[in-house]
Amino acid sequence: MQIAFYTDSGAKRVENQDYVGAFTNQKGCVMVVVADGVTSTEGGEVASAMAVEHFGYAWEKTTIETINPSITWLKETVIFENDVILEAGKRFDDLKTMATTLVVAVLFEEQVIIGNLGDSKAFLLHQDNLNQISFDHNLKNELVRTGTVSQAQAENVPNANSVTRFLGVDRHADIEIKQHAFSEDDMLFLTSDGITKVLNKTTIKKIMTAKTTLDLRAHELIRSANRNGASDNVTALLVSRNNEEDTK
């Protein structure tokens, strides 16, 4: 298995509120994480760094090696970390409303567990098809899912893209967890929403399947987003089951 990741402030921003990491526990199980500080609140960069570093440190201490315990661990750790962020916010006035999105993948033999809050995303490349396998927790999507409005109506909802789930702000952190097959030739792509604002799935897939190293592909996703005027922070994390440097 190969992992490569990069993060950048983007073409039009100075500060980077994204944070990314990969961690291995005591049994050799790998977890990868991307967090995106919520820019409408102060301290987003603190919240995203706290989330990734704390999740990573906690995961490295575990002996989890099967799926069901990992799901339980994710749910419990989200609740714990949300409380940590809230308590930190109470101690510093400029951090009292800090928050971050989170997307996390725990990798097992032939399976991957995806957990997310907010609109940071997970994509799976399988048999030449690239599909998003996480759910964007924003106002319009939540309204469509509950049947309150149609997909067409949702685009006209005020603040349609406002994030509805995150770590921080309140005590209602609710991570959504899904399980997917992750076979030998598959590739996983985790990202904040910055890249997908400027690159479509066709372009992303073309970069992911280029005849070069995984590291260079992750780097090219960042470069391509910035060449297209990325107005937000950009992060790309790739995981390939294939150990060949020139995969796909």
Summary of the structure (lengths in Angstrom):
residues: 248
radius of gyration: 17.4
end to end distance: 13.2
largest distance: 49.7
contacts: 878
relative contact order: 0.21
helix: 33%
strand: 29%
